[in-house]
Amino acid sequence: MSRLPDIHFDVSERKVLLRIFDIIAVLGTLYLTQIFLQFDYLELNSENRVAIIVLIAYLSIFGTVFELYFLPKTVKFQTMLKNVILTVSVTVLFYLLTPFYTPILPENRLQIVFFFLAMVVGISLWRWLYITVIAAPRFYKKAIVVGDSFNITTIIKNLESADPNYKIAGYVNTEPMSIEEVIATDAKRYPPEGLLQTISDNGISEIIVASSYSDGITLPLYNELILLLEKGFPIREYMQVYEEIVQRVPVQHVDKDFYRYFPFSRSNQNKFYRLIHRVFDLLLGIIGISFFVVFAPFIWLGNLIGNRGPLFYTQTRVGHNGKPFKIIKLRTMIVNAEKDGAAYAQKGDSRITSFGRFLRMSRVDEIPQFFNVILGEMSVIGPRPERPVFVKELSKEIPFYETRHIVKPGLTGWAQVMGSYTTSEEGALEKLQYDLYYIKHRNLFMDLSIILKTISTVINFRGQ
């Protein structure tokens, strides 16, 4: 192999890189502002150590909320700039409102303007550099798929949409049937012979094996893969790569090897984690109900005007270990919306009232479920509970669908913050993939990430 693979950054490396250099850019720009513009609101010295740490914490939290570290949105300058301005605006606001940990307000209010502009300019310049250099094609991670020709298009779509810097440069077809290929992709087909030379000539960084046929990998091809492996070249299975990049479990490809792909998180049985999770549920439940009580008069008035009929409704859902319970929600549809039988809500559903549409978009309709959380029927975070009739239908069509019931259902979850709203069987499969990813990897850090992403969803009105 005469040529070394091109330099590239993995998903986790780019996320860490973005966070670290955002902080460096902010502190660097503030320091330059301090030198050249007599900026003294936040001087970078040891005396302001706590204030600097608070600023970094706010920047990290609100950067997550406003999707500064959501990779598909980091490569579009206009979208990135909007998110930077939102992040810095809220960061500065909270920073000014916590004077116990931050410097007192300056007499010269122009200092606050310097503070705001320095952060915006610093992050924007660094992100522009990231887009033009690090996110450029020269740093793409190029991979070749050794697999079935009819899966190549799906593989490319799934991986490249989740990670803009991950490119499928081509594929080696292991399809045993000698039929003509029909593939809607520009990826180049390479012959099984001469795989080492193909990798050397094209700067390939990784091989993904995605063959579903037992005899798909021929002996010569197998020997070449072994030789590459012995040289230390990365060769990974498609489902492993899929789960890492797309952050969901490709359950549709799992058959008899279920437990090979589902070593469920130890947190599911960890008593300390479950205790912390329950305390967290109770605290947020109390806060959620208090919030509802404060805004109940306005919600009642909106219901009276644009949603005439009962304010609440209950519905049977499938909960933990498959046990049914009554979920409490604010009504968003017309009265007797399901007189003709149970049906999924569709986009632009005529049964949804004008006020109900606002409740769904803002997710305010979910707030009464905090009562279910306090009663222990639900958790704040978990798979969304589905209706028994739909569970029965989906369980017949989607493998391992009922596996999502091994944890408590939640108000929000990984599927809600990562996936889009859909009512098709294909959409239900995608949600299951996200739910199983959560069950497999759940921990306190992931729970916090879901809470922050949920806030982002509410702020951006991406509710159902």
Rosetta blueprint (number, residue, H / E / L):
1 M L
2 S L
3 R L
4 L L
5 P L
6 D L
7 I L
8 H L
9 F L
10 D L
11 V H
12 S H
13 E H
14 R H
15 K H
16 V H
17 L H
18 L H
19 R H
20 I H
21 F H
22 D H
23 I H
24 I H
25 A H
26 V H
27 L H
28 G H
29 T H
30 L H
31 Y H
32 L H
33 T H
34 Q H
35 I H
36 F H
37 L L
38 Q L
39 F L
40 D L
41 Y L
42 L L
43 E L
44 L L
45 N L
46 S H
47 E H
48 N H
49 R H
50 V H
51 A H
52 I H
53 I H
54 V H
55 L H
56 I H
57 A H
58 Y H
59 L H
60 S H
61 I H
62 F H
63 G H
64 T H
65 V H
66 F L
67 E L
68 L L
69 Y L
70 F L
71 L H
72 P H
73 K H
74 T L
75 V L
76 K L
77 F H
78 Q H
79 T H
80 M H
81 L H
82 K H
83 N H
84 V H
85 I H
86 L H
87 T H
88 V H
89 S H
90 V H
91 T H
92 V H
93 L H
94 F H
95 Y H
96 L H
97 L L
98 T L
99 P L
100 F L
101 Y L
102 T L
103 P L
104 I L
105 L L
106 P L
107 E L
108 N L
109 R L
110 L H
111 Q H
112 I H
113 V H
114 F H
115 F H
116 F H
117 L H
118 A H
119 M H
120 V H
121 V H
122 G H
123 I H
124 S H
125 L H
126 W H
127 R H
128 W H
129 L H
130 Y H
131 I H
132 T H
133 V H
134 I H
135 A L
136 A L
137 P H
138 R H
139 F H
140 Y L
141 K E
142 K E
143 A E
144 I E
145 V E
146 V E
147 G E
148 D L
149 S H
150 F H
151 N H
152 I H
153 T H
154 T H
155 I H
156 I H
157 K H
158 N H
159 L H
160 E H
161 S H
162 A H
163 D L
164 P L
165 N L
166 Y E
167 K E
168 I E
169 A E
170 G E
171 Y E
172 V E
173 N E
174 T L
175 E L
176 P L
177 M L
178 S L
179 I L
180 E L
181 E L
182 V L
183 I L
184 A L
185 T L
186 D L
187 A L
188 K E
189 R E
190 Y E
191 P L
192 P L
193 E L
194 G L
195 L H
196 L H
197 Q H
198 T H
199 I H
200 S H
201 D H
202 N H
203 G L
204 I L
205 S L
206 E E
207 I E
208 I E
209 V E
210 A E
211 S L
212 S L
213 Y L
214 S L
215 D L
216 G L
217 I L
218 T L
219 L H
220 P H
221 L H
222 Y H
223 N H
224 E H
225 L H
226 I H
227 L H
228 L H
229 L H
230 E H
231 K L
232 G L
233 F L
234 P L
235 I E
236 R E
237 E E
238 Y H
239 M H
240 Q H
241 V H
242 Y H
243 E H
244 E H
245 I H
246 V H
247 Q L
248 R L
249 V L
250 P L
251 V H
252 Q H
253 H H
254 V L
255 D L
256 K L
257 D L
258 F H
259 Y H
260 R H
261 Y H
262 F L
263 P L
264 F L
265 S L
266 R H
267 S H
268 N H
269 Q L
270 N L
271 K H
272 F H
273 Y H
274 R H
275 L H
276 I H
277 H H
278 R H
279 V H
280 F H
281 D H
282 L H
283 L H
284 L H
285 G H
286 I H
287 I H
288 G H
289 I H
290 S H
291 F H
292 F H
293 V H
294 V H
295 F H
296 A H
297 P H
298 F H
299 I H
300 W H
301 L H
302 G H
303 N H
304 L H
305 I H
306 G H
307 N L
308 R L
309 G L
310 P L
311 L L
312 F E
313 Y E
314 T E
315 Q E
316 T E
317 R E
318 V E
319 G L
320 H H
321 N H
322 G H
323 K L
324 P E
325 F E
326 K E
327 I E
328 I E
329 K E
330 L E
331 R L
332 T L
333 M E
334 I L
335 V L
336 N L
337 A L
338 E L
339 K L
340 D L
341 G L
342 A L
343 A L
344 Y L
345 A L
346 Q L
347 K L
348 G L
349 D L
350 S L
351 R L
352 I E
353 T L
354 S H
355 F H
356 G H
357 R H
358 F H
359 L H
360 R H
361 M H
362 S H
363 R L
364 V H
365 D H
366 E H
367 I H
368 P H
369 Q H
370 F H
371 F H
372 N H
373 V H
374 I H
375 L L
376 G L
377 E L
378 M L
379 S E
380 V E
381 I E
382 G L
383 P L
384 R L
385 P L
386 E L
387 R L
388 P H
389 V H
390 F H
391 V H
392 K H
393 E H
394 L H
395 S H
396 K H
397 E H
398 I L
399 P L
400 F L
401 Y H
402 E H
403 T H
404 R H
405 H H
406 I H
407 V L
408 K L
409 P L
410 G E
411 L E
412 T E
413 G L
414 W H
415 A H
416 Q H
417 V H
418 M H
419 G L
420 S L
421 Y L
422 T L
423 T L
424 S L
425 E H
426 E H
427 G H
428 A H
429 L H
430 E H
431 K H
432 L H
433 Q H
434 Y H
435 D H
436 L H
437 Y H
438 Y H
439 I H
440 K H
441 H H
442 R L
443 N L
444 L H
445 F H
446 M H
447 D H
448 L H
449 S H
450 I H
451 I H
452 L H
453 K H
454 T H
455 I H
456 S H
457 T H
458 V H
459 I H
460 N L
461 F L
462 R L
463 G L
464 Q L
